[in-house]
Amino acid sequence: MQDWGSGRPVVLLSAWTFDASFWGCHIAALNAEGFRCVAPDRRGHGRSDMPSTGYDLDTLTDDVAAVIEQRDLRDVALVGFSMGTAEAVNYLARHGSERISRLVLVAPTTPFLVKTEDNPDAVPKAMIDADNAAVARDFAKWIAANEAPFFTPETPEITRTWIREMMLSVPLPVALACRRTIAFADLRAAAAKIDRPTLILHGDKDASAPLSLTGAKTAKLIKGSRLIVYEGAPHPLPLTHGERLLADMLAFMAA
């Protein structure tokens, strides 16, 4: 758990197999602008406990709610990145919007990734199962195979190493359980009920959560939301496009 600064609270929810240290540069920048930043480590990640259960979306969301309530945070700008967007959207559906003033979804995995009869332009379950099986067989090999489109060519090796080590520090059973949670979370109804100003930031070269399957669909479901597409950008926008992301977030939070 990171909790730094004072002022209006920003809660930062991380990607799959990422911990709160990922947000360091953003926390420093937001603190300098007068915001308090609270970035929890998801259970099984970073400095959090590693229970053998509780990696379903509702339990993970209740963990977020517990942090917000224990610290009595109000007027919160809730920021989710990747898997964190599922927790953020589910938080509003499950716990209401009383404590939340604004929602920022960065490279979302919402609203629903699996191909079904009523979700035809999505990913077949067999492909998701095969990808999860590859993670289970050799997580390090899977990371290496998927690294090229994840970063930009300019991403320095020390940054790539930091992210690889962060991902591999998560126990494999936790990584697999969270991956299943992301894949099968149907948040279409939850997204359609969101009643807070929402900003969606997404790269059009996102190989992990392609824009057409996720950000574009999410923007259509959330009334009045604003989608900003980063041309040529991959999935980890906070890492590869950090300054632009911060500028867009600050403008949205000041509006």
C-alpha positions as CSV (number, residue, x, y, z in Angstrom):
1,M,0.0,0.0,0.0
2,Q,1.3,3.4,-0.9
3,D,-0.4,6.5,0.7
4,W,1.4,9.8,0.0
5,G,0.6,13.4,0.1
6,S,-2.5,15.4,1.2
7,G,-5.4,17.0,-0.5
8,R,-8.0,15.5,-2.8
9,P,-7.6,11.7,-3.0
10,V,-6.7,9.8,-6.1
11,V,-6.9,6.0,-5.8
12,L,-4.7,4.1,-8.3
13,L,-5.5,0.5,-9.1
14,S,-2.8,-1.5,-10.9
15,A,-2.7,-3.9,-13.8
16,W,-2.5,-7.7,-13.7
17,T,0.7,-8.8,-11.9
18,F,1.7,-5.2,-11.3
19,D,2.1,-3.7,-7.8
20,A,1.7,-0.2,-6.5
21,S,5.4,0.7,-7.1
22,F,4.5,0.9,-10.8
23,W,2.7,4.3,-10.0
24,G,5.8,5.9,-8.4
25,C,6.3,8.7,-11.0
26,H,2.6,9.4,-11.1
27,I,2.3,9.6,-7.4
28,A,5.2,12.1,-7.2
29,A,3.7,14.2,-10.0
30,L,0.2,14.2,-8.5
31,N,1.5,15.0,-5.0
32,A,3.3,18.0,-6.5
33,E,-0.1,19.1,-7.8
34,G,-1.7,18.9,-4.4
35,F,-3.3,15.4,-4.6
36,R,-3.1,12.6,-2.1
37,C,-2.4,9.3,-3.8
38,V,-3.5,5.9,-2.4
39,A,-2.3,2.9,-4.4
40,P,-3.1,-0.5,-2.8
41,D,-1.3,-3.7,-3.6
42,R,-3.8,-6.2,-4.8
43,R,-3.9,-9.3,-2.6
44,G,-1.1,-11.7,-3.6
45,H,0.9,-8.8,-5.1
46,G,3.6,-6.5,-3.7
47,R,3.5,-6.0,0.0
48,S,0.0,-7.5,0.5
49,D,-0.8,-10.8,2.1
50,M,-1.0,-13.9,-0.2
51,P,-4.1,-15.8,0.8
52,S,-4.9,-18.9,-1.3
53,T,-8.4,-17.6,-2.1
54,G,-10.3,-14.4,-2.8
55,Y,-9.1,-13.6,-6.4
56,D,-12.7,-13.4,-7.7
57,L,-13.7,-9.9,-8.9
58,D,-16.2,-9.2,-6.1
59,T,-13.6,-10.0,-3.3
60,L,-10.9,-8.0,-5.0
61,T,-13.4,-5.1,-5.4
62,D,-14.3,-5.4,-1.7
63,D,-10.6,-5.1,-0.9
64,V,-10.6,-1.8,-2.7
65,A,-13.7,-0.7,-0.9
66,A,-12.1,-1.6,2.5
67,V,-9.1,0.7,1.7
68,I,-11.4,3.6,0.7
69,E,-13.6,3.1,3.8
70,Q,-10.8,2.6,6.3
71,R,-9.1,5.8,5.2
72,D,-12.5,7.5,4.9
73,L,-11.7,8.8,1.4
74,R,-14.3,11.0,-0.2
75,D,-14.4,13.0,-3.5
76,V,-12.1,10.3,-4.9
77,A,-10.7,10.3,-8.4
78,L,-10.7,6.5,-9.0
79,V,-8.1,5.5,-11.6
80,G,-7.8,2.0,-12.9
81,F,-5.2,0.6,-15.3
82,S,-5.8,-2.6,-17.2
83,M,-7.1,-5.2,-14.6
84,G,-7.7,-2.3,-12.3
85,T,-10.4,-1.0,-14.6
86,A,-12.5,-4.1,-13.9
87,E,-12.1,-3.5,-10.1
88,A,-13.0,0.2,-10.6
89,V,-16.1,-0.4,-12.7
90,N,-17.2,-3.2,-10.4
91,Y,-16.6,-0.9,-7.3
92,L,-19.2,1.6,-8.6
93,A,-21.7,-1.2,-9.3
94,R,-21.1,-3.0,-6.0
95,H,-20.5,-0.1,-3.5
96,G,-22.1,2.9,-5.3
97,S,-20.6,6.3,-6.3
98,E,-21.1,8.2,-3.0
99,R,-17.3,8.4,-2.3
100,I,-16.3,8.7,-6.0
101,S,-16.3,12.0,-7.9
102,R,-14.5,10.9,-11.2
103,L,-13.4,7.8,-12.9
104,V,-10.4,7.3,-15.1
105,L,-10.0,4.1,-17.1
106,V,-6.5,3.5,-18.6
107,A,-6.2,0.8,-21.2
108,P,-9.3,-0.9,-19.9
109,T,-10.0,-4.7,-20.0
110,T,-13.8,-3.9,-19.7
111,P,-16.5,-4.5,-20.6
112,F,-16.3,-8.2,-21.5
113,L,-13.6,-10.1,-23.3
114,V,-15.1,-13.5,-24.0
115,K,-16.9,-14.4,-27.2
116,T,-20.5,-15.4,-26.6
117,E,-23.7,-15.3,-28.6
118,D,-24.5,-11.8,-27.3
119,N,-20.8,-10.7,-27.5
120,P,-19.7,-12.0,-30.9
121,D,-16.8,-9.7,-31.7
122,A,-14.6,-10.8,-28.8
123,V,-12.0,-13.5,-27.9
124,P,-13.0,-17.2,-28.2
125,K,-12.8,-19.1,-24.9
126,A,-10.5,-21.6,-26.5
127,M,-7.9,-18.9,-27.2
128,I,-8.1,-17.6,-23.6
129,D,-7.7,-21.1,-22.3
130,A,-4.7,-21.8,-24.5
131,D,-3.0,-18.5,-23.4
132,N,-3.6,-19.3,-19.8
133,A,-2.1,-22.8,-20.3
134,A,1.0,-21.2,-21.8
135,V,1.3,-19.0,-18.7
136,A,0.9,-22.0,-16.5
137,R,3.6,-24.0,-18.3
138,D,6.3,-21.4,-18.3
139,F,5.4,-17.9,-17.2
140,A,8.9,-16.4,-17.9
141,K,8.8,-17.8,-21.4
142,W,5.3,-16.4,-21.9
143,I,6.4,-12.9,-20.8
144,A,9.4,-13.0,-23.2
145,A,7.1,-14.1,-26.1
146,N,4.7,-11.3,-25.5
147,E,7.1,-8.5,-24.6
148,A,7.8,-6.9,-28.0
149,P,4.3,-5.4,-28.6
150,F,3.9,-4.6,-24.9
151,F,6.6,-1.9,-24.8
152,T,7.7,0.8,-27.3
153,P,11.0,0.2,-29.1
154,E,12.4,3.1,-27.0
155,T,11.6,1.5,-23.7
156,P,15.0,1.0,-21.9
157,E,16.2,-2.4,-20.9
158,I,16.2,-1.5,-17.2
159,T,12.5,-0.6,-17.4
160,R,11.7,-3.8,-19.1
161,T,13.7,-5.8,-16.5
162,W,11.8,-4.0,-13.7
163,I,8.4,-4.9,-15.2
164,R,9.5,-8.5,-15.9
165,E,10.7,-8.9,-12.3
166,M,7.5,-7.3,-10.9
167,M,5.3,-9.7,-12.9
168,L,7.4,-12.8,-11.9
169,S,7.2,-11.8,-8.2
170,V,3.5,-12.7,-8.2
171,P,2.9,-16.4,-7.3
172,L,1.8,-18.3,-10.4
173,P,-1.5,-19.5,-8.8
174,V,-2.4,-15.9,-8.0
175,A,-1.4,-14.7,-11.6
176,L,-3.6,-17.5,-13.1
177,A,-6.6,-16.8,-10.8
178,C,-6.5,-13.1,-11.6
179,R,-6.1,-13.8,-15.3
180,R,-9.3,-15.9,-15.3
181,T,-11.0,-13.1,-13.3
182,I,-10.2,-10.5,-16.0
183,A,-11.2,-12.8,-18.9
184,F,-14.6,-13.8,-17.6
185,A,-15.7,-10.5,-15.9
186,D,-18.9,-9.3,-17.7
187,L,-19.2,-5.7,-16.7
188,R,-21.5,-4.5,-19.5
189,A,-24.4,-3.8,-17.2
190,A,-22.2,-2.2,-14.6
191,A,-20.6,0.1,-17.1
192,A,-24.0,1.2,-18.4
193,K,-25.0,2.3,-14.9
194,I,-22.0,4.5,-14.2
195,D,-23.1,8.0,-13.2
196,R,-19.8,9.8,-12.7
197,P,-17.7,11.8,-15.2
198,T,-15.5,9.2,-16.9
199,L,-12.3,9.6,-19.0
200,I,-11.0,6.6,-21.0
201,L,-7.4,6.6,-22.3
202,H,-6.3,3.9,-24.7
203,G,-3.6,3.2,-27.3
204,D,-4.6,2.1,-30.8
205,K,-1.6,-0.4,-30.8
206,D,-2.7,-2.1,-27.6
207,A,-2.0,-5.8,-28.1
208,S,-3.1,-6.8,-24.6
209,A,-6.5,-5.2,-24.6
210,P,-7.3,-4.1,-28.2
211,L,-9.1,-0.8,-28.4
212,S,-12.0,-2.1,-30.5
213,L,-12.8,-4.9,-27.9
214,T,-12.4,-2.8,-24.8
215,G,-12.0,1.0,-24.7
216,A,-14.3,1.7,-27.6
217,K,-17.0,-0.6,-26.3
218,T,-16.7,0.8,-22.7
219,A,-17.0,4.3,-24.0
220,K,-20.2,3.5,-25.8
221,L,-21.7,2.0,-22.6
222,I,-20.7,4.8,-20.1
223,K,-23.0,7.8,-20.7
224,G,-21.1,11.0,-21.3
225,S,-17.7,9.4,-21.1
226,R,-14.8,10.8,-23.1
227,L,-12.4,8.5,-25.0
228,I,-9.0,9.7,-25.9
229,V,-7.0,7.5,-28.3
230,Y,-3.2,7.6,-28.2
231,E,-2.0,7.0,-31.7
232,G,0.7,4.3,-31.9
233,A,0.6,3.6,-28.2
234,P,0.8,0.1,-26.6
235,H,-0.9,-1.2,-23.4
236,P,1.2,0.2,-20.5
237,L,0.4,3.9,-21.2
238,P,1.4,5.0,-17.7
239,L,4.9,3.7,-18.5
240,T,5.3,4.6,-22.2
241,H,3.2,7.8,-22.3
242,G,3.4,8.9,-18.7
243,E,3.6,12.7,-19.2
244,R,0.7,12.9,-21.7
245,L,-1.3,10.6,-19.4
246,L,-0.7,12.8,-16.4
247,A,-1.6,15.9,-18.4
248,D,-4.9,14.4,-19.6
249,M,-5.7,13.2,-16.0
250,L,-5.0,16.5,-14.4
251,A,-7.0,18.4,-17.0
252,F,-9.9,16.0,-16.4
253,M,-9.7,16.3,-12.6
254,A,-9.5,20.1,-12.7
255,A,-12.5,20.4,-15.1
